[in-house]
Structures are given as C-alpha cells and as structure tokens.
Amino acid sequence: MSDLLRLTDDGLYCEAGDFWIDPWRPVRRAVITHAHADHARPGSQAYLTSSEGRHVLRLRLGPGALIEAVPYGQPVTMNGVRVSLHPAGHILGSAQIRVEYKGEVWVVTGDYKTTPDPTCTPFELVRCHVFVSECTFGLPIYHWPDPRTVFAQIHAWWQANAAAGRASVIYGYALGKAQRILAGVDSSIGPLLTHGAVERVNAAYRESGVALPATDYVGGVTDKARYRQALIVAPPSANGTPWVRKFGDCATAIASGWMQVRGMRRRRAVDRGFVLSDHVDWDELMRTIQATGAARVLLTHGYTAVVARYLQERGLQADVLSTRFVGDADDIDAIADKA
C-alpha cells in the first residue's frame, strides 16, 4: 500500500485527496499549517487554513490569494479524504493537519509548541498512525525555562536600562514571537514601541481578536526622549542596521530558543539573550511523539537524523522527511523587511 502522503517536487502531497500540505511551489490546492514564510508560499490557486489564521495568512499572501478558512476540528472532505485542522500552539492560527483515508490517520504538525501562549490557541494532542513532526530543537540540551521566569528577566533588564537612560531593543520574529513578547511583558514599566514589520502583524493579530497592549510605531514617535524608557520590539533582521542607530545609546537583546546555547548571543551580536521559543523542546517533543500513539514517525525541520536514530533505538519506525526550507530563520520576506 502506498503512503497516504508522499514527497513530490512541489512538497508533501496527498494523491488520494489531490492537495499539498505547505507546498514549496505553487499548486492547485494548498493546506497550510501556519503563515511563516517557510510554510506558506505564494502563487497557489487555493489555500485552506484555520479561521484563527485567516488574517495573518492574508498578510503573508496578499489580497489576491483565494483563502478558505475553517474552524479548528471542522472536517473538510477532498475526494473522499477527510481533512481537519487542529491547534498547534506555535503562533496565531497555527494548525496540525489531520488526514484520514480508509481508516488510516496521518498528522502533520507544521511547527508546534505545548507551552501556553496567550496569543494563540493551545496545542491539541491528536492521535494517529503516522506522525509528521518538526524537530527544530531536537537535541537533549534544549530544555525551556518557565516563561514567567524569562519575562521577569526581560523586565529586570528593561528597568535597568531605563534607569541608565538607555533604550531597550529586543528582537523577535515579526510574526509570532514579537506578539508573544508584547503580550507577556508588563506594559506599566514604560512605552512599547515597534518596528513597522511588527506593527503590521500586530494589526492582523488585533483584527483576529488577540488582546495586545497599546503599541506605537517607532516612525511616528516625535518625542525622542521616549526611547530611553521604552521597550522597542523589532525583527532580528533589523539588528546592526541604520534603523537601530536612531536610538543612540541602547541595549539590545534577542528572544529565541537558540539562546539556550552558550555563544549564540555573541554570534547574534546582542547584549542579552532570553530563552523563549515557539517550538517544542526535547522533552516536549518526546512526550508528544509518545502520546500520539503513532507507530511511525517522520521527522522534518531541524535535527532530523539525531531524533530519528534516537527513536529507532527505542523501537519506533522513524525516518527523515526532507524539506526544502529549514525554517526558524529571520523572517526576511516582504513583511519583515518593509520597515
């Protein structure tokens, strides 16, 4: 019996249903896990996404894209194949794609995390026969601290900078991480200012019903003294650019799971690194794989060979599923780089 999903030159394809999941190139029908650029590519004839993710996917793909949005858990039938989207907890609208045909169930996670996040619906475990999982941080060294501890660290850093009269610039991906930062910080400490890329995504989040604190676009600030008390949120691609130099003497930081590794902060040329990830860590990855009940696991995005070997040694059928896009890099597409 052939696989329900298989790789083609265009990406992961369901032949029985005639659709692709997160295709790499334009196709007839694309089912999208979430709106990050390595998963949502422009040019396809039609897209299916979660209702929660409709506005951010529109921001990604533009006004001309044909987007159908369905609530989490509501099945759509394509040529006899039952497809439903379930919360992945990664960013707003992120979904695991459940594909069922003739009693066989596959689940494609896209990117996911099981840690609570006020800016998106929490991860939902979906049992299946075959589990297609990311493993961006698939090494035992990756173990995330409690987000409350991380935000307390960010607050202390911000307050110390403000006391010294320095602006605080924190970098996080414009779609997802930036909004998680804004939703998690104490806005009573000082003004929250944003890079244009972040502010555009903020608007899509607010339109989707996500509660974010009040923010001001940096380009509209006339009183430059506000910089010294502010937390300024920007995408990583802004680091080292003339945009940052407008703040004068400033402290810089980045929020990322990569900050778990010593030396990453220096490589990113920032003053501080805060460990805040929108992906599962090693323990979450292992618990989730076991809880799905899947007898077969396909691994993508990250330390695929390491995780596959680890699971094989424990009796699971595990293999690497190649991908064209590695993910979790700076969001350097049109959204991130326009301002």
N, C-alpha and C positions, 0 to 999 in steps of 0.2 A: 504493500500500500504506500502511495506517495505521501509526502508530508503535506499537511494542510496549508502551511506557509513555507515558501522557499525563496531564496535569494535570486534576483534577476539583475540585469544591468541597470534597472531602474530602482532597485531596492527590494524590500520584503513584500512578496506578492502572494495573494490568495487566489489560486486559479479557479477554484470552485465558485467563489463569490465575485471574481473579477474586480478586485480592488487591491491597492497597495497601502501599507502602513508606513507613514513617514518616508515617502519615496524620495530618492535622491534627485530625480529628474522629473519633468512634467509628465503626468499620466492622465488616464481618463477619470479615475476616481481615487482620491487620497483620503485615508482615515488618519487623523493627526493626533498624536499623543499630547503635544503641547506646542506653544508658539515660539520656542527658541529656534534660532536660525539653523541649527544642525538637524532639526526635526521637521520644520515647516518651511518648505521650499516653494517659491512662486512658480506659476505657469501651468498648474494642473487645471483640468476642465472643471472639476468639482471637488469640494472638500467637505468632510464630516468631522465635527469637533464637538466638545461638550458645550452646553449652554453657558456654563460659567466662563468658558474661554473664548466666547464669540468675539468680544471687543478687542482683546489683545491679539487674536489671530487676524482680525481685520486690520489692526495697526501694522501687523507684520506684512500682510499680503497686498494691502491696498484696496481701494474702493471697488475695483472691477472683479475681484475674486468671487466666485459662486460658493458661498459657505452655508451648509446646513448644520444647525446646532441642535443637539438633543440633550435632555436631562440625563444626569448620571443614572445608570441602571436601566434606562428605557431601551429595549432591543429594536434594532433595525434589521430587516431581512434583505439580504442581497443574493439573488439567485439560489435561495434555499439555505444560505449560510446566515446564522444568527449572530449579529454583532452588537455588543453593548460596551459602553464606556463607564469606567469606574474610577473613583478618585485615586490619584497617585500621590498627592500631598507635596509635589515638587514646587510648583508655582501656581498662580491663579489659572484654573481651567485644565490643569494637567490631568491626564487620564491614562489608565491602563486599558488596553483594548482586549476585550474577551471575544474570542472567535469560537463558535460551536458549530460543528457539522457532523451529522451521523454519529452522535454520541461522543465525539472527541472534542476536548476543550483545550484551546491554547490561550495563554495570556501574554501579551506584550506590554511590558511595564513603561516603555519610554524611560524617562528619569523619574526617580521617586525618593521620598523620604518618609519615615514613620514618626519623626519628631513633630509635635504640634506646632502649627504656624497660623497666626490669626488672619493671614492674608489669603488663605486658600482652604478648601475642604480637606479634612484629614484623610490620610491613606486608608483604603479599604482592602482587607485581605480577600483575594479571590482564589478559590481552589481550582486546580486544573490538572491536566495530564502532562502538558508541556509548558514550561515557564521560561519566557524570554526576558532575561534580567540584565539591566546595566550593572557594571561593577567599577564605576569611575574611581572609587576609593577602596578597591578590593584588595587591601593588604591589612594584616592584623595591627599595624601601627596606627591605623586610623580609628580613633575612638573619640566621639564628640563629647565635649563637656556640656553640662546643663546650660541651655540658652540663657537662663536667668543670671548665671554667673558671668557669661560673656557680656550681656548687656550692662551688668554692674561694672565690668572693666571698661566698657566704652564710656559709660557715664563719668567714671573717675578720670579717665584720660581727657575727655571733653572739658570737664570742670577745671582741671589743672591747666589746660591750655588757655581757657578763658581767663583764668586768674592771672596768667602771664601775658595777657593781651595778644594771644596768637589765635588765628583761625584754625579750626579743626576740619580737615578734609578727609572724608572716609570714602573709599572706593568699594563699589559692589555692582554686579551686573545690572544694567539698566532695567531689565525685565526680570522681576522676581526678587533678587537679593536686595536691591535698593528699597523696594516697598516693605520687605521684611524688616530692614533696619529702621525705617521710618515708623512702622507700626510698633516696634519694640522699645524705642528709646523714650525717655522722659522729656516731653517737649517743654516742660516748665524750666528746664535748665537754660534754654536760650533759643534763638531763632533757628528754624530748619530751612536751609536754602538748598536749591537743587540745580544741577546741570540740566540743560534743555532736554537731553535724551531721557533723563529720569522723569522730568516733569511731564513729558508727553505720555509716558507709560502710566504715571500717576493718574492722569485724566481718564485713561481707559479702565484703571482699577476702580476709580470712584464711580464711573459710569456703570460698572459691573456690581456696584453695591458694597465694595470694600471700604471700611472706615479707615481713613488715614488722617493723621494730624495735619493741620494747616502748614503749607509749604509755600515758599516764594522762589520763583525762578531767579537765579543769580543775575541774569541780564537785565532784570527790571529793578534791581536794588540801586537806589541813588545815594543812600547814606552808607558810605564805605565803612564807617565805624561799626556797623552791624556785623561785618565779617569776623571781628575779633571775639565775639560772643557766640558765634553760630557754629552749628554742625552742618557742613556742606557735603552733600551726597552726590557722587559722580561715578560714571563707569570707569573701570580700570584703564581704558584707552586714553583717558584724559590725563593720566599721570605723566609728568615731565613735559607737558605742552605749555604754550604761552597762556592758555586758559587758567592754569593753576597759578602762574606768576602774578596775576592780578590781585591775589590775596596778600601779597607781601610776605611777611614772616608768618609761616603757617606750619602746622604739624600735619603729617599725612599718615594714613593707616589703610589697611585693606581687610575686608571681612571675607574669609574664604576657608574652605576645608583644607586647602593646601598649606595654610599657616600652621597646621599640626606638625609639619616637618621643619626642623631647625635649618635655617639658612634660606628658606623661601622668602622671608621678609626682606633680606638683603638683596636677593635676586630681583625682587619687585621694586627695589629702591624706595621703600617707605619706612617711616619711623616705627610703626607698630603693626602687628598682625593679630587679628582676632579670629579665633576658630569658630566660624559659623558657616555651615554647609547646608545646601538644599538637596543633598544626596544622602543615601544610607551610608553609615559607617560599616566596618567589618562585622560587628556583632549583629547589627540590624539586618544586614544582607544575609547572614547565615540563618538567623531566626526566620526571616521571611521565606527564604527558599524552603526550609523545612516545613513551615506552616502551610504552604500551598498544597502539600501532598503530591507535588509533581514527581513523576518517576524520571523525567528527562528535563534537563536544564540547558538552555542555550544562552551564552554569555556575550555581551557586547559592550562597547564603550568603557575602556579602562584596562585593568589588569586581568584581562580575559584568560590568558594561559595559566596564570597563577591560580585563579579561582577554579578553573576547570580541573586542573590537576588535584587540587585540594578536595573537591567534591568527588572526583573519580576514586581517590584513595578511600573515601568513605562509602563507596558502593553505589553512588548515583551515576546515571548516564549523563555526562556533561561534556559539552563541546563549545567551541568558539564560533560565533556568528559574526563574520566580518562586516565592517561598516565603512562607508566612505568618509564620514565625518566623525571626528573624535569627540567633539563636544567639550563643554565646560571650559571654553576659552573665552577671551574677551568678545563681547557681543559687537563685533566690528562691522555690522551691516548698516543699512540706512538709518535705522532707529538710533543706534548708538553714536553715530559719527556726525550727525547733522548739527550738533551744537557743542 
